[in-house]
């Protein structure tokens, strides 16, 4: 049972670490060139501080309301997380990027201009994260079966199964 608890702790710890590292990325998350990132400008409104442990990971982070003015004249009100903007940006025009995945400018994401290689690195980190979580989940399953049923019963079941 201790092994299962240690593996669950590993799941929690790896999730917090991956979330913390991902929170340092200020961009839109667009890896491919389609849809293209469009230039925009953001005006920062009210900000709320979250932490020390949150969905953003470890540490204190800002979630700020912004009004984004796009190149085609639209004004979008949204909240950006991960301290992409902070209260120090209030009252200033902040250079932003917009990428919309849906038709008619739906499912849009906003962030600061950064090189796409960082979005690719973040995506690759997400793949590693999923693999690690699956591996740890399988380990938890085996540890729980071993703790609840016992090793001799598992070996006996395995031997009966292989005789068929």
Buried (B, 14 or more C-beta within 10 A) or exposed (E): EEBBEEBBEBBEEBBBEBBBBBBBBBBBBBBEEEBEBBEBBBBBBEBEEBEEEBEBBBBEBBBBBBEBBBEEEEEBEBEBBBBBBEBEBBEEEBEBBBBBEEEEBEEBBBBBEBEBEBBEBBEEBEEEBEEBBEEBEEBBEBBBBBBEEEEEEBEEEEEEEEEE
